[in-house]
Amino acid sequence: MDAILDDALGERGIETRRADAPSGLFLSRRGAWYHDGDRVKHPGLEGLLHRSIARDDAGALLVTTGRDRLPFVAEDAPFFVRTITNGRVVLSDATEEPLPSLFVIDDDGRIRCTVKDGRFWALCSRSASQAVAALYPLVPTPARNWAEAPR
């Protein structure tokens, strides 16, 4: 069954393995989860991981499901704005928040904002970026590590 799923994902251009991924949990810049280089393929587990993103007291990223806490590495921002609707952003963890007052554009032309009371950066999807560009002037921002907490 895994071979069939790997073939189907591969045909759609979705990576099933990342040799460059660090060991442990890894969140790619496209929002895909990997464990020890292998793509997390179960949609329910992938959703749980997105819903469980947090920071420890030192600011390091982790997923937590109650008392279980597992650190992870994010290649880019840990959250993603999937859509913008009715003055709200819909995030990769399926939560909604009021439309942020500030969006920034990075050196690669990607649009970002802070979410979760300013504790995290979120990268806007293409459709969310188009909606933001129509609503707001964008502020260029110098290169930085987008997985870190906003300052």
Secondary structure, DSSP 8 states (H G I E B T S, - for coil): -HHHHHHHHHHTT--SB-TTS-SSEEE-TTS-EEETTEE---HHHHHHHHHTEEE-TTS-EEEEETTEEEEEEESS-SEEEEEEETTEEEETTS-EEE--S-EEE-TTS-EEEEETTTTEEEEE-HHHHHHHHHHS--EE-----TTS---
